[in-house]
Amino acid sequence: MSGSRVARFLGRIWFRSLRREGPALPPGPCLILLNHPNGLLDPLAAAALLDRRAGWLAKATLWKIVPLRPFLAGFHAIPVTRPKDGGATAESIQRCFQKVHELLGRGGSVALFPEGISHTGADLAPLKTGAARMALSSPVPLAIVPAGLVYGDRATFRHSVLLRLGPPVFFEDLIKQGPEPGAVAELTARIRAGLQPLTLHDADMRRLALAQEVAWLLAEAPGSRADLEALRVRVRTLVPHLAQLDPEALAALEARVHEAQVWLRAKGLRPDQVGHPYPWAEVRHWLPWAGLRLLLATLVLPCALPFWPVYRLVGWVATRATDELDVSATIKLVAGLFVLPIWTLLLAATAGWSLGWAGVGLVLLAALLAFLSLPLGERLMEDFQAVRGFLRRRDAVVPHLVEARRQLLEAFPELRA
């Protein structure tokens, strides 16, 4: 199975929603340059959403993790020896460039992360110059395509991801100069300028954090399935507006947003539930379907119980190992890819020893039903959330928050789109 098919299969398991926006990739060789906010989930999400097969640049240290080698081969990964990892030489860098140029020369595309590191910082990390040098020394014409990755609630399994492609970066005026330092610096700056608007990164951490909090307060769905393109547009719209506020007005807005967040957390509500009237026609339509989902859950979800301990164990190990979201997500992905299948085989072996082949079949059937029940469990959690919203709909604070939302949209009318 090709790397892109594996990525699409794993992506449908890990993510509840995968969405791509922006123009189509240009025909012919492309350098696809992405931000790097979520460890190994970034190439997984991007490969699942790109419409063509691409080679991937990956740090050479990943080949030391033996279980990852089949995936690196399937994704046609090209090793990059970084100075920070030790062992980087002129020869190793030249070999990497040669492999990239060979792939581009065959009409292929290459994807890489020009930041060089995965991180959860507010702004893009300083871009490495490798992408610019590869493009300016390419033996064939190519397009440089920036692409931004935006995630929903990254702390949870089964959240949403958006891949936002941008227009190709113009660099035809620099080609004649080749990989000279001045041309490399200029092209790297253009790549950064093309990449920044496609992401949720910004140089001012305070403004960016407030813009994201306001955008989430205006979201029409939970983080697991929110419209991330609308969220990205709202954040990019808000940041320059917030930059024009004086410190006193900015502090006042922060206080109001914080007050709303505290109330929502205390009541266990989502922003989109505040002020929703829950009309009887809607409730009457929802009730039988919610009852049916609850009935199905009592029949199907018990199949997931044998797999719950190892699922919780993977999450526990990841949270204890690091407090960095991008590293935690990578640990969960890698551990889940290997621990869950091993656990399933152990259960099947135990059942087979006790019940024969019928026991093995029961375990495999339970594993399949557990996998298929994921969407059902998610919908059931939304049903419980809807009940909570219905019970809190007459809370005394609701009119105050609805008015605050109206004033916010009045102050920033662009956010209505």
Secondary structure, DSSP 4 states (H G I P E B T S, - for coil): --HHHHHHHHHHHH-SEEEEESPPPPSS-EEEEE--SSTTHHHHHHHHH-SS-EEEEEEGGGGGSGGGHHHHHHTTEEEE--GGGS---HHHHHHHHHHHHHHHHTT-EEEE-TT-S----SSPPPPPSHHHHHHHT-SS--EEEEEEEEES-TTSSS-EEEEEE-PPPP-GGGGGG-S-HHHHHHHHHHHHHHHGGGSS--S-HHHHHHHHHHHHHT-SS-TTS--HHHHHHHHHHHHHHHHTS-HHHHHHHHHHHHHHHHHHHHHT--GGGTT----HHHHHHHHHHHHHHHHHHHHHGGGGGGGHHHHHHHHHHHHHH-S-HHHHHHHHHHHHHHHHHHHHHHHHHHHHHHHTHHHHHHHHHHHHHHHHTHHHHHHHHHHHHHHHHHHTTT-TTHHHHHHHHHHHHHH-GGGG-
